Amino acid sequence: MDARRAVVAHVLPYDAVGGTEVATLRIAEASRRAGHENLVLHRADAPAVGRFFAHHGFRTIAVAPMPKGGRRARRVVARMLRLARL
């Protein structure tokens, strides 16, 4: 097994803090206790989500929300690849 520290990326799709974000915080805290780095990617139009995780000591990055609908498949794929590079 590789001894390098893993980076766990948490992608938050919602624009407010709720149950998903609280559950993700618990997972991120457990991951941090296990020695892993955590990165929280949140929607750029959801600064409260970023502040919530930053307040708990996690690094956050605001990203553009995914386009809605199936007609923008190229844009969705391009954004997914950009997230993967982060």
C-alpha positions in Angstrom: 0.0 0.0 0.0 1.2 3.5 -0.8 2.3 5.4 2.3 1.6 8.8 0.8 -1.2 10.8 2.4 -4.4 10.7 0.4 -6.3 13.8 -0.6 -10.0 13.4 -0.2 -12.1 15.8 -2.4 -15.6 16.5 -1.2 -17.9 18.0 -3.9 -20.9 19.8 -2.4 -23.7 20.4 -5.0 -26.1 22.4 -2.9 -26.2 26.2 -2.3 -26.9 26.1 1.5 -25.7 24.3 4.6 -28.0 21.4 5.5 -27.8 17.7 6.2 -25.5 16.8 3.4 -23.0 19.3 4.5 -23.1 18.3 8.1 -22.7 14.6 7.2 -19.8 15.5 4.9 -18.2 17.5 7.7 -18.3 14.4 9.9 -16.7 12.3 7.2 -14.0 15.0 6.5 -13.2 15.2 10.2 -12.8 11.4 10.5 -10.7 11.4 7.3 -8.5 14.2 8.8 -8.0 12.2 12.1 -6.9 9.3 9.9 -4.2 11.5 8.5 -5.6 12.5 5.2 -5.9 15.9 3.6 -9.4 17.1 2.7 -10.4 19.5 0.0 -14.0 20.9 -0.1 -15.3 22.0 -3.5 -18.4 24.1 -3.2 -20.5 26.1 -5.6 -19.3 29.6 -6.2 -22.8 30.9 -5.5 -22.8 29.1 -2.1 -20.3 31.1 0.0 -22.0 30.0 3.3 -21.0 26.4 2.5 -17.4 27.4 2.0 -17.4 29.4 5.2 -18.9 26.5 7.1 -16.0 24.2 6.1 -13.3 26.8 6.4 -14.5 27.5 10.0 -13.7 23.9 10.8 -10.3 24.2 9.3 -10.8 22.7 5.8 -9.4 24.1 2.6 -12.2 25.1 0.2 -12.4 26.0 -3.5 -15.4 27.7 -5.1 -16.3 26.3 -8.4 -18.9 27.2 -11.0 -22.1 25.2 -10.7 -22.7 22.4 -13.2 -25.1 23.4 -16.0 -28.5 21.9 -15.8 -30.1 19.8 -18.5 -28.7 17.3 -20.9 -28.1 19.7 -23.8 -24.8 20.9 -22.4 -23.0 17.6 -22.2 -19.7 19.1 -23.4 -19.7 21.8 -20.8 -20.5 19.2 -18.1 -17.7 16.9 -19.2 -15.3 19.9 -19.4 -16.2 20.9 -15.8 -15.8 17.4 -14.5 -12.4 17.2 -16.0 -11.5 20.5 -14.4 -12.6 19.2 -11.0 -10.6 16.1 -11.5 -7.5 18.2 -12.1 -8.0 20.1 -8.9 
